[in-house]
């Protein structure tokens, strides 16, 4: 798939991350690590070891050559996020809902240093 490796458009590193706020991600504020109101999403994620590990893991998807490897990383990231939520609120049924996990996934994605998120996920969609 040469057009993946030689795109028509120039990629810009983390082009929109600085414009995204918590409200736009849909993440529940009650499941975020303790933070100041003016912290960036990256600063919030880096305050928790499990979330920061998930962001680092997600960054590695740029180096995997096959969609199955990328899907495996996404699965690991979702498992890490689920573990974080279970540690924070072990008795809350809302903690394991799709909305909670997916909102945190989006936050971790924004906090990762994945340079071209759209292309990586388009690559997975094209080949799976």
Secondary structure, 3 states (H helix, E strand, C coil): CHHHHCCCCCCCCCCCHHHCCHHHHCCCHHHCCCCCCCCCHHHHHHCCHHHHHHHHHHHHHHHCCCHHHHHHHHHHHHHHHHHHHHHHCCCCHHHHCHHHHHHHHHHHHHHCCCCCHHHHHHHHHHHC
